[in-house]
């Protein structure tokens, strides 16, 4: 999933781009707009995950990871994994407080939405 959204953001940013190195470095992160595209693709509504909550999660992840990217809006692969963990908690904290319980629920949701989609989402 990460590669799909990282690639999409780098293509949009870099149509007339310069070097291969610039393109490669942009493919190593997912922008905030692509995070919202990811949420939209997997039918996660703005009521379930508010824009402010998503931005706050990304900012806190990047502070924790001390990532060498835009600290407010971009996620590298490791941060994207952490984002999905935090998203699972945000969506299913009422049902299950442990990752071993809420992550299978999140993955099941991803699978169901992907199977219902006309094009595979991952």
RAURRA-V265756 format. One record per backbone hydrogen bond with DSSP energy under -1.0 kcal/mol. NH is the residue of the N-H (numbers start at 1). CO is the residue of the C=O. If there is no record, write none. Layout:
((NH/CO) (NH/CO))
//
This chain:
((5/1) (6/2) (7/3) (8/4) (9/5) (10/6) (11/7) (12/8) (13/9) (14/10) (17/14) (23/19) (24/20) (25/21) (26/22) (27/23) (29/26) (30/75) (35/31) (36/32) (37/33) (38/34) (39/35) (40/36) (41/37) (42/38) (43/40) (44/39) (49/45) (54/50) (55/51) (56/52) (57/53) (58/54) (59/55) (60/56) (61/57) (62/58) (63/59) (64/60) (65/61) (66/62) (67/62) (74/70) (75/30) (80/76) (81/77) (82/78) (83/79) (84/80) (85/81) (86/82) (87/83) (88/84) (89/85) (90/86) (91/87) (92/88) (93/89) (96/92) (101/98) (102/98) (103/99) (106/102) (107/103) (108/104) (109/105) (110/106) (111/107) (112/108) (113/109) (114/110) (115/111) (116/112) (117/113))
//
